[in-house]
Amino acid sequence: MSTPVKIRIGVIGCGHWGPNHIRNFSVLEGSAVTACADPDAQRLKAVGRQFPGVRTHGDYRQLLANPEVDAVVIATPTATHFEVARAALLADKHALVEKPLTSHTTEAEALRRLARKHGRALMAGHTFLFNAGIRKLKDCIASGDIGRVYYLRSTRTNLGPIRKDVGAVRDLAAHDVAIFNYLLDAEPLEVSARGERFIRRGIEDVAFISLSYPGRVLANIHVSWLDPKKVRQIVVTGSKKMLSWDDLASTGPVMVYDKGVFAVRGGVYKEPYYVNYGDFHLLTKEGDVTIPHLKLEEPLRAEARHFLDAIRGGPNTLSGPKAGIAVVRALAAIHDSMDAGGKPVKVR
Ligand SMILES: NC(=O)c1ccc[n+]([C@@H]2O[C@H](COP(=O)([O-])OP(=O)(O)OC[C@H]3O[C@@H](n4cnc5c(N)ncnc54)[C@H](O)[C@@H]3O)[C@@H](O)[C@H]2O)c1
């Protein structure tokens, strides 16, 4: 089947997030949004008013039967991702599935097999991998500029929105795990997490998560929707420099700190890890702090473009099935550890 000049998109799930996909795919040159679906008649009516050219369906299966849809975006609650994505791939539609790809690893793997079998693009909606600030962190790490990465930490807190179907780990930490995997080009080996359920039964509102990555890189994620302050921050500590990212900063999201701890021997700086501890002393270096200029674009728009490119045969590795499955796998291990009172759990 040849790919049309304008890829026709159907958006399934028109709650808070779905309309953002409709807006982005509507303005991109290579796509048009032809249909959307939601069982909530009020949501459907509101979206129909906002995007008058888009056909509305009360049942996503009607949308999948619509021959004027080449690809779908699935922005339904996480617990429904597998069922809807599976039906979409079986109907030969390309699928961009919101994060996390599925609730369970076996489901995510089944989707990957199905996408392969049907020759369709499957992508997970890890929006932050398309964020210019996160891309900058990646460049700084990959260039070797900050030296060896010692540890990363992330804080993602706010008061609400509180979900009904998944807890703060699958809802919020999904972003941070995806970011850390991307920055380190690796998956965590082991996790240990404590979380607590205060508001609803069975759904954690807050979690403190430790992750061990290959090469003795340590990471920590704090997520909560029960917090007085909205924070979206990451710190990366390297052996030569340090980085911070603040999605809400007014100056610019990324700061590069020429700071570190060095061993000095005979006037020569060395990384402390490699020296003989008998004949050196440690100094901290307090150098310049720079704020790199970034070309900012709405991350969701960049993600949408990436999906269209993947449908046309472009690379689909950044947030493709492998990356999506890796996140689901880590989230499952985090849940196992929380259930075991914080015991370390291997990520399999
Ligand atoms: N990438 C991001 O930054 C980001 C941000 C917000 C939400 N999300 C993800 O988007 C998804 C939706 O989140 P939301 O905040 O819009 O939730 P929401 O509850 O506001 O909206 C979900 C919508 O899906 C509809 N729905 C439920 N079952 C359906 C089905 N079978 N078919 C069609 N529609 C169905 C509901 O009626 C509702 O309107 C979640 O997976 C969430 O994790 C991602």
The ligand as an SDF file (V2000), in Angstrom:
LIG
                    3D

 44 48  0  0  0  0  0  0  0  0999 V2000
    2.8520   12.6620   26.6110 N   0  0  0  0  0  0  0  0  0  0  0  0
    2.4000   13.4870   27.5210 C   0  0  0  0  0  0  0  0  0  0  0  0
    3.0670   14.4440   27.9220 O   0  0  0  0  0  0  0  0  0  0  0  0
    1.0250   13.2540   28.0910 C   0  0  0  0  0  0  0  0  0  0  0  0
    0.3570   14.2570   28.7870 C   0  0  0  0  0  0  0  0  0  0  0  0
   -0.9230   13.9770   29.2730 C   0  0  0  0  0  0  0  0  0  0  0  0
   -1.4860   12.7110   29.0750 C   0  0  0  0  0  0  0  0  0  0  0  0
   -0.7870   11.7660   28.4110 N   0  0  0  0  0  0  0  0  0  0  0  0
   -1.3480   10.4260   28.1900 C   0  0  0  0  0  0  0  0  0  0  0  0
   -2.4950   10.5300   27.3660 O   0  0  0  0  0  0  0  0  0  0  0  0
   -3.4650    9.5710   27.7420 C   0  0  0  0  0  0  0  0  0  0  0  0
   -4.7810   10.2840   28.0440 C   0  0  0  0  0  0  0  0  0  0  0  0
   -4.5760   11.1980   29.0840 O   0  0  0  0  0  0  0  0  0  0  0  0
   -5.6230   12.3870   29.3500 P   0  0  0  0  0  0  0  0  0  0  0  0
   -4.9780   13.2620   30.3460 O   0  0  0  0  0  0  0  0  0  0  0  0
   -6.1010   12.9610   28.0760 O   0  0  0  0  0  0  0  0  0  0  0  0
   -6.8130   11.5690   30.0550 O   0  0  0  0  0  0  0  0  0  0  0  0
   -8.3430   11.9850   30.0820 P   0  0  0  0  0  0  0  0  0  0  0  0
   -8.9630   11.0950   31.1000 O   0  0  0  0  0  0  0  0  0  0  0  0
   -8.4900   13.4580   30.2070 O   0  0  0  0  0  0  0  0  0  0  0  0
   -8.8710   11.5740   28.6400 O   0  0  0  0  0  0  0  0  0  0  0  0
   -9.0220   10.2560   28.1970 C   0  0  0  0  0  0  0  0  0  0  0  0
  -10.1760   10.2200   27.2140 C   0  0  0  0  0  0  0  0  0  0  0  0
  -10.2300    8.9200   26.6400 O   0  0  0  0  0  0  0  0  0  0  0  0
  -11.5980    8.5730   26.5120 C   0  0  0  0  0  0  0  0  0  0  0  0
  -11.7020    7.1220   26.3960 N   0  0  0  0  0  0  0  0  0  0  0  0
  -11.7300    6.1900   27.3500 C   0  0  0  0  0  0  0  0  0  0  0  0
  -11.8310    4.9530   26.8030 N   0  0  0  0  0  0  0  0  0  0  0  0
  -11.8770    5.1290   25.4750 C   0  0  0  0  0  0  0  0  0  0  0  0
  -11.9830    4.2510   24.3680 C   0  0  0  0  0  0  0  0  0  0  0  0
  -12.0400    2.9310   24.5350 N   0  0  0  0  0  0  0  0  0  0  0  0
  -12.0340    4.7920   23.1170 N   0  0  0  0  0  0  0  0  0  0  0  0
  -11.9550    6.1160   22.9380 C   0  0  0  0  0  0  0  0  0  0  0  0
  -11.8370    7.0050   23.9490 N   0  0  0  0  0  0  0  0  0  0  0  0
  -11.7890    6.5110   25.1960 C   0  0  0  0  0  0  0  0  0  0  0  0
  -12.2550    9.1440   27.7480 C   0  0  0  0  0  0  0  0  0  0  0  0
  -13.6620    9.3040   27.5570 O   0  0  0  0  0  0  0  0  0  0  0  0
  -11.5400   10.4910   27.8670 C   0  0  0  0  0  0  0  0  0  0  0  0
  -12.2180   11.5170   27.1720 O   0  0  0  0  0  0  0  0  0  0  0  0
   -2.8810    8.8110   28.9420 C   0  0  0  0  0  0  0  0  0  0  0  0
   -2.2770    7.6410   28.4850 O   0  0  0  0  0  0  0  0  0  0  0  0
   -1.8020    9.7400   29.4690 C   0  0  0  0  0  0  0  0  0  0  0  0
   -0.7450    9.0580   30.0840 O   0  0  0  0  0  0  0  0  0  0  0  0
    0.4490   12.0070   27.9080 C   0  0  0  0  0  0  0  0  0  0  0  0
  1  2  1  0
  2  3  2  0
  2  4  1  0
  4  5  1  0
  4 44  2  0
  5  6  2  0
  6  7  1  0
  7  8  2  0
  8  9  1  0
  8 44  1  0
  9 10  1  0
  9 42  1  0
 10 11  1  0
 11 12  1  0
 11 40  1  0
 12 13  1  0
 13 14  1  0
 14 15  2  0
 14 16  1  0
 14 17  1  0
 17 18  1  0
 18 19  2  0
 18 20  1  0
 18 21  1  0
 21 22  1  0
 22 23  1  0
 23 24  1  0
 23 38  1  0
 24 25  1  0
 25 26  1  0
 25 36  1  0
 26 27  1  0
 26 35  1  0
 27 28  2  0
 28 29  1  0
 29 30  1  0
 29 35  2  0
 30 31  1  0
 30 32  2  0
 32 33  1  0
 33 34  2  0
 34 35  1  0
 36 37  1  0
 36 38  1  0
 38 39  1  0
 40 41  1  0
 40 42  1  0
 42 43  1  0
M  CHG  2   8   1  16  -1
M  END
$$$$
